[in-house]
Amino acid sequence: MSQDDLASAMRVSRTIVSAWENDRRRPGIDKLGALDDLLAAGGTLASGEGPAPRAEPMPVGDIFRQASATLLEHLSEDTAVDGLPGYGWRRDLDDQGQGLSAYSTAHALKALTVTGAGDWRIDIRRIRDELHRLELPGGGWSALPGSRLARPEVTAVVLSALADVGEKREYLLERLGLLVETLAWRAEGADWARPYVLATSLLEMSRMPVADSNARTFIGDLVASSTVTATGRTWPVVVKVSPLTPSGSSTFHTAASVQALAAWARRLDDDELRDVVAEGRAWLESSADLSLDDEEISVERAE
């Protein structure tokens, strides 16, 4: 039986069946009897001879070690700033002429935290000091060296990285307040039309002490920027706000939005939000053959 066949027989949507299969939801008591009858009668969710065999994946431990080695290889200790040596990562790892990037440094720190790099290989205190130094005078962090524009999605990633390495709670709470204010201001303007700003910020905020009421406002904005299609829910690179504005489904931005909303669905224990996530995953599953080659991610300009 296909997912559509089972969904029709059970009188539910295909996205619900997909959620059952992937352990994201469980059938209600009222559905279990009918489901048992269907499967006992010879129905099965496998069709044909089953999926083609997959290549043996690289062990997760090997992937982590490889990622850690690459990041540590590009750790910069020789970029002089105001007469002091820098300690972090550039936006383009091999460009020795660039200054250090708060965004890249925060992402690398988060990755090394996940991959389990030992403290003896990196000086956490120096990286934390570098991120403090890169903070803009008015608060927040920018994506590019030399830019004076604080970006909420960048600030969220930096604060999350600092939280991972034991930053003081008072410092985090103060900056989180500024982040919420900045995100609210930008979400009312042009950045509402760019789902990745909300998605990236919300994902990092889900792990930090942000008021649920504040998060729900941004969650509503992110959900409103999506489009429901025949195959599920999807998000564009830029929300179409006028006939002259290009818009279209984006694999990257849909995945980012689904990841952020899934984190908040767990934190808020929100079934309606879980349904939105299931619809987004259904679109991604149906679009598995899409290439990332034509994806376009907005890059902040230093000027």
C-alpha positions as CSV (number, residue, x, y, z in Angstrom):
1,M,0.0,0.0,0.0
2,S,1.2,3.5,-0.8
3,Q,1.0,6.2,1.8
4,D,-1.8,7.8,-0.3
5,D,-3.7,4.4,-0.2
6,L,-3.4,4.1,3.5
7,A,-4.2,7.7,4.2
8,S,-7.4,7.3,2.1
9,A,-8.4,4.2,3.9
10,M,-7.7,5.7,7.3
11,R,-9.3,9.1,6.3
12,V,-6.2,11.1,7.3
13,S,-3.7,13.1,5.2
14,R,-0.6,11.5,3.7
15,T,1.5,13.8,5.9
16,I,0.0,12.1,9.0
17,V,0.9,8.7,7.6
18,S,4.4,9.9,7.0
19,A,4.6,11.1,10.6
20,W,3.4,7.7,11.8
21,E,6.1,5.9,9.8
22,N,8.9,8.2,11.0
23,D,7.9,8.1,14.7
24,R,7.0,11.8,14.8
25,R,3.4,11.1,15.8
26,R,1.4,8.1,17.0
27,P,-2.0,7.0,15.8
28,G,-4.9,7.9,18.1
29,I,-6.9,5.2,19.9
30,D,-9.7,5.6,17.4
31,K,-7.3,4.8,14.5
32,L,-5.5,1.8,16.0
33,G,-8.3,-0.7,15.4
34,A,-8.8,0.2,11.7
35,L,-5.0,0.3,11.2
36,D,-4.6,-3.2,12.7
37,D,-7.4,-4.5,10.5
38,L,-5.8,-3.1,7.4
39,L,-2.4,-4.5,8.1
40,A,-3.7,-7.9,9.3
41,A,-5.6,-8.2,6.0
42,G,-2.3,-8.2,4.2
43,G,-1.6,-4.6,3.7
44,T,2.0,-3.4,4.0
45,L,3.8,-0.1,3.6
46,A,6.5,-1.7,1.6
47,S,6.0,-1.9,-2.2
48,G,7.8,-3.9,-4.9
49,E,11.1,-5.4,-3.8
50,G,11.9,-2.6,-1.3
51,P,14.4,0.2,-1.5
52,A,17.6,-0.1,-3.3
53,P,20.6,-1.0,-1.0
54,R,22.4,2.1,0.3
55,A,26.2,2.6,0.3
56,E,27.7,2.0,3.8
57,P,27.8,5.4,5.4
58,M,30.9,6.8,7.1
59,P,30.7,6.2,10.9
60,V,29.6,9.2,12.8
61,G,32.8,9.2,14.9
62,D,34.9,9.4,11.7
63,I,32.9,12.3,10.4
64,F,33.3,14.2,13.7
65,R,37.0,13.6,13.7
66,Q,37.4,14.7,10.1
67,A,35.3,17.9,10.8
68,S,37.3,18.7,13.9
69,A,40.6,18.3,12.1
70,T,39.5,20.6,9.3
71,L,38.3,23.3,11.6
72,L,41.4,23.2,13.8
73,E,43.6,23.4,10.7
74,H,42.0,26.7,9.8
75,L,42.0,28.2,13.3
76,S,43.6,31.6,12.9
77,E,46.0,33.0,15.6
78,D,47.9,35.5,13.4
79,T,45.4,38.2,12.3
80,A,46.5,41.4,14.0
81,V,43.6,43.6,15.2
82,D,44.4,46.8,17.1
83,G,47.9,45.4,17.7
84,L,46.5,42.2,19.3
85,P,46.5,38.7,17.7
86,G,43.1,37.4,16.8
87,Y,41.9,33.9,17.7
88,G,39.0,32.5,15.6
89,W,37.9,31.8,12.1
90,R,37.5,33.8,8.9
91,R,34.5,33.9,6.6
92,D,36.6,32.3,3.8
93,L,38.9,29.9,5.6
94,D,41.8,30.2,3.1
95,D,41.7,34.0,2.7
96,Q,44.6,35.2,4.9
97,G,43.7,38.8,4.1
98,Q,40.3,38.7,5.8
99,G,39.7,39.7,9.4
100,L,38.0,37.3,11.7
101,S,34.3,36.7,11.4
102,A,32.0,36.5,14.5
103,Y,29.6,34.3,12.5
104,S,32.2,31.9,11.3
105,T,33.9,31.8,14.7
106,A,30.6,31.1,16.5
107,H,29.6,28.3,14.0
108,A,33.1,26.7,14.3
109,L,32.9,26.8,18.1
110,K,29.4,25.2,18.1
111,A,30.7,22.5,15.7
112,L,33.7,21.7,17.8
113,T,31.5,21.5,20.9
114,V,29.3,19.0,19.1
115,T,32.2,16.9,17.7
116,G,33.8,16.7,21.1
117,A,37.1,18.5,20.4
118,G,39.1,18.4,23.6
119,D,39.8,21.7,25.5
120,W,43.6,21.1,25.1
121,R,43.2,21.7,21.3
122,I,41.5,25.1,21.5
123,D,41.6,27.9,24.0
124,I,37.9,28.4,24.9
125,R,38.7,31.5,26.9
126,R,40.4,33.2,24.0
127,I,37.6,32.4,21.6
128,R,35.1,33.8,24.0
129,D,37.2,36.9,24.4
130,E,37.4,37.2,20.6
131,L,33.6,37.1,20.3
132,H,33.3,39.7,23.0
133,R,35.7,41.9,21.1
134,L,33.8,41.5,17.8
135,E,30.5,42.6,19.4
136,L,29.3,45.9,17.9
137,P,29.2,49.1,20.1
138,G,25.4,49.1,20.2
139,G,25.2,45.3,20.9
140,G,24.9,42.4,18.6
141,W,27.1,40.9,15.9
142,S,27.5,41.3,12.2
143,A,28.1,38.7,9.5
144,L,31.1,40.3,7.9
145,P,34.3,41.9,9.3
146,G,34.0,45.6,9.1
147,S,30.2,45.8,8.9
148,R,28.4,47.9,11.6
149,L,25.0,46.2,11.0
150,A,24.0,43.9,13.7
151,R,22.1,40.9,12.3
152,P,19.6,39.0,14.5
153,E,20.4,35.6,13.0
154,V,24.1,36.2,13.5
155,T,23.6,37.4,17.1
156,A,21.5,34.4,17.9
157,V,24.2,32.0,16.7
158,V,26.9,33.8,18.6
159,L,24.9,33.8,21.8
160,S,24.1,30.1,21.4
161,A,27.8,29.4,21.0
162,L,28.7,31.4,24.1
163,A,26.0,29.6,26.0
164,D,27.6,26.3,25.0
165,V,30.9,27.3,26.6
166,G,29.5,28.6,29.9
167,E,29.0,32.3,29.3
168,K,27.6,34.2,32.3
169,R,23.8,34.1,32.5
170,E,23.6,37.8,33.2
171,Y,25.5,38.6,30.0
172,L,23.3,36.2,27.9
173,L,20.0,37.5,29.3
174,E,21.0,41.1,28.5
175,R,22.0,40.3,25.0
176,L,18.9,38.1,24.5
177,G,16.7,41.0,25.3
178,L,18.5,43.1,22.7
179,L,18.1,40.2,20.2
180,V,14.4,40.0,20.7
181,E,14.0,43.8,20.2
182,T,16.2,43.7,17.1
183,L,14.4,40.7,15.6
184,A,11.0,42.2,16.3
185,W,12.0,45.5,14.6
186,R,13.5,43.7,11.6
187,A,10.7,41.2,11.2
188,E,8.3,44.1,10.8
189,G,10.3,45.3,7.8
190,A,12.2,43.7,5.0
191,D,13.5,40.8,7.0
192,W,10.0,39.4,7.4
193,A,10.3,38.5,3.7
194,R,13.4,36.4,4.3
195,P,12.4,33.2,6.2
196,Y,16.1,32.3,7.0
197,V,16.4,35.3,9.4
198,L,13.5,34.1,11.5
199,A,14.4,30.4,11.1
200,T,18.0,30.7,12.1
201,S,17.2,33.0,15.1
202,L,14.3,30.8,16.3
203,L,16.4,27.6,16.2
204,E,19.1,29.1,18.4
205,M,16.6,30.8,20.7
206,S,14.9,27.5,21.3
207,R,17.9,26.4,23.4
208,M,18.1,29.6,25.4
209,P,15.9,31.3,28.1
210,V,13.7,33.3,25.8
211,A,10.1,33.9,26.8
212,D,7.7,31.6,25.0
213,S,5.3,34.6,24.3
214,N,8.1,36.3,22.4
215,A,8.9,33.2,20.5
216,R,5.3,32.6,19.5
217,T,5.1,35.9,17.7
218,F,8.1,35.0,15.6
219,I,6.9,31.5,15.0
220,G,3.6,32.9,13.7
221,D,5.6,35.2,11.3
222,L,7.6,32.2,10.1
223,V,4.6,30.0,9.5
224,A,2.8,32.9,7.7
225,S,5.7,33.1,5.3
226,S,5.2,29.6,4.1
227,T,3.0,28.2,1.2
228,V,0.9,25.0,1.4
229,T,1.2,23.0,-1.8
230,A,-0.2,19.6,-3.0
231,T,2.9,17.9,-1.6
232,G,3.2,19.8,1.7
233,R,4.4,23.1,3.1
234,T,7.4,25.0,1.7
235,W,9.3,28.2,2.3
236,P,10.9,30.5,-0.3
237,V,14.2,32.3,-0.4
238,V,12.2,35.6,-0.4
239,V,8.5,35.9,0.3
240,K,6.6,37.3,-2.7
241,V,5.4,40.6,-1.5
242,S,4.6,42.1,-4.9
243,P,4.2,40.8,-8.5
244,L,7.7,42.1,-9.2
245,T,9.3,40.1,-6.3
246,P,10.7,36.7,-7.3
247,S,9.5,33.8,-5.2
248,G,9.7,30.0,-5.3
249,S,10.1,26.9,-3.1
250,S,13.5,26.5,-1.6
251,T,15.0,23.2,-0.3
252,F,17.5,25.0,1.9
253,H,15.0,27.5,3.5
254,T,12.3,24.9,3.9
255,A,14.7,22.6,5.8
256,A,15.9,25.5,8.0
257,S,12.3,26.5,8.8
258,V,11.3,22.9,9.5
259,Q,14.3,22.4,11.9
260,A,13.5,25.6,13.8
261,L,9.7,24.9,14.1
262,A,10.4,21.3,15.2
263,A,12.6,22.6,18.0
264,W,9.8,24.9,19.2
265,A,7.1,22.2,18.8
266,R,9.1,20.0,21.2
267,R,9.7,22.9,23.7
268,L,6.1,24.1,23.6
269,D,4.6,20.6,23.3
270,D,2.4,22.1,20.5
271,D,0.5,19.6,18.3
272,E,-0.6,22.3,15.8
273,L,3.0,23.2,15.3
274,R,3.9,19.5,14.9
275,D,1.4,19.3,12.0
276,V,3.1,22.3,10.3
277,V,6.5,20.5,10.7
278,A,5.0,17.3,9.3
279,E,3.8,19.2,6.2
280,G,7.2,20.8,5.7
281,R,8.9,17.4,6.0
282,A,6.4,15.9,3.5
283,W,7.4,18.6,1.0
284,L,11.1,17.9,1.6
285,E,10.6,14.1,1.2
286,S,8.7,14.6,-2.1
287,S,11.4,17.0,-3.3
288,A,14.4,14.8,-2.5
289,D,15.7,15.0,-6.0
290,L,16.0,18.8,-6.0
291,S,19.5,20.1,-6.3
292,L,21.0,22.8,-4.1
293,D,23.0,24.1,-7.0
294,D,20.5,26.8,-7.8
295,E,19.9,27.9,-4.2
296,E,20.6,31.5,-3.4
297,I,21.5,32.7,0.1
298,S,21.5,36.4,0.8
299,V,25.0,37.6,1.8
300,E,25.3,40.8,3.8
301,R,27.5,43.5,2.2
302,A,30.0,45.2,4.4
303,E,29.0,48.7,3.2
